[in-house]
């Protein structure tokens, strides 16, 4: 564990008090549904998320094989199953819902379930082993989720022991960032994938700035974000993939990354904000 590992990227004072009661009610209802094990990914209903099998595809009934990540034929549905069904829960975005429910209610059941799932995932997915280490967009989005989970759990007494005081968590965070630094998407994947990678790397290197390489990872991620946002966006503000869902995804990723940089006091090039502004205007006009 890094000697000075502390988490300081907490919510601004008064944030939770400003949550509208009806929004909190909807949030808790969704969190309770997740606590009961129910979720839906790409139209496939899951009822097994109390204790998930991180490698199981309920659509085909197949389970991805164990092995060195880059030897797993993740594009072969006969061998692995539908990889999107396996990857999606492991982005851990649903855990941000549970963490948010804890933040607004103080109910420790939500925090404890988050901790159970993270510890389960970390134990089942050692670095460079299995399907969850094969695609950079998955690692980038997962890092964004972990940053927000840690932030939303800050009022829970177990938060530090789950993250910065936990050698397994610290190791996972380091390996995720090291992977993204080593294997950036190129060619036809230098689209929303590379934006997710840069956003996750920037967010993690700002919020989890615990490593000797954190500053370099942060600076490299910011350069990548700036270059690839410009490269993936027409002057009109439309995303070059010409798909509204991808446009929205890239915009959300860019905004999330800039928010983390701003919170950490990291200067963001004006060109990044200009592209995001144009993207926002373009999406509003669609």
Secondary structure by P-SEA (a helix, b strand, c coil): ccccccccccccccccccccaaaaaaaaaaaaaaaacccccccccccccccccccccccccbbbbbcccccccccccccccaaaaaaaaacaaaaaaaaaaaaacccaaaaaaaaaaaaaaaaacccccccccccaaaaaaaaaaaaaaaaaacccccccccccccaaaaaaaaaaaaaaaccccccccccaaaaaaaaaaaaaaaaaccccaaaaaaaaaaaaaaaaaaaacccccccccccaaaaaaaaaaaaaaaaaaaaacbbbbaaaaaaaaaaaaaaaac
